[in-house]
Amino acid sequence: MRLATIRTATGTRAVRIDGDRAVETGHADVGELLAAADWRATAEAADGPVHERAGLDYAPVVPRPGKVICVGVNYGNHIKEMGRDTPEYPTLFAKFPEALIGAYDDVVLPAASEAVDWEAELAVVIGARVRHADEATAEAAIAGYTVLNDVTARDWQYRTLQWLQGKTFEATTPIGPELVTPDEAGTGLDLSCAVDGETVQTANTDDMVFGAVATIAYVSTILTLNPGDVLALGTPGGVGHARKPPRYLTPGAVLTTSIQGLGELRNTCVPEKRA
């Protein structure tokens, strides 16, 4: 099953994607849908207003997650290019909902940064409350997977030992277009990122050090994960910051992020406009 949050003339709506149609579930967004204990059955039975899939205006698949927790240095080839050791534990940082944008929205390049980089990522969305999860419980808590690009202001990220300030600039992080449930998503997915049509990242999710289940189990030891929370699972090699010379996003650049079977983000980079 595939779910999405779309913008309509009367506000956002959660929809189930059926081929070339999008059927409203009766909820304002996917986050609200996932908060229902019977969300899966509700979504499967939904028979609300129908929209044509072509031309949908996608909002972030979960517009207001309670938490966006991200994993750094989590692909073998990215660890190598950054000159790091394989981590013993997941390297965690966070984003806030203000950073999230829809699948085809513009990425706003912060005026304060001169080093904005791309990071194609697989993200997992939580579908059940989970705390101190074992492997089976963690797997059962997965609502589905989606595509995310952890667009990063590198000059701000490395101002201190903590990365938060470079990772959560407003309107920089596309997520979507749809949430795909595990039964349809599969495993071992090919991931890619392109800038202006040039492929800059390619990998398979099997190269992750810590997969979705391990990450959920680890994070849920720290705090409760709730329906709608998002975990971004790291980026592979090929980031601009690791190139010689470094390469960064510029106004007008088109950022395309794809994951096999999950969909594609297409975002134009625009300069920040200050009032």
Beta strands, then each sheet from edge to edge (+ up, - down):
strand 1: 2-8
strand 2: 11-18
strand 3: 21-24
strand 4: 50-52
strand 5: 68-72
strand 6: 91-95
strand 7: 100-101
strand 8: 107-109
strand 9: 116-117
strand 10: 120-126
strand 11: 142-149
strand 12: 152-153
strand 13: 173-180
strand 14: 190-195
strand 15: 198-204
strand 16: 230-232
strand 17: 254-259
strand 18: 263-271
sheet 1: 4+ 3- 2+ 1- 13+ 7+
sheet 2: 4+ 3- 2+ 1- 13+ 11- 10+ 16- 5- 6+
sheet 3: 8+ 18+ 17- 14+ 15-
sheet 4: 9+ 12-
end
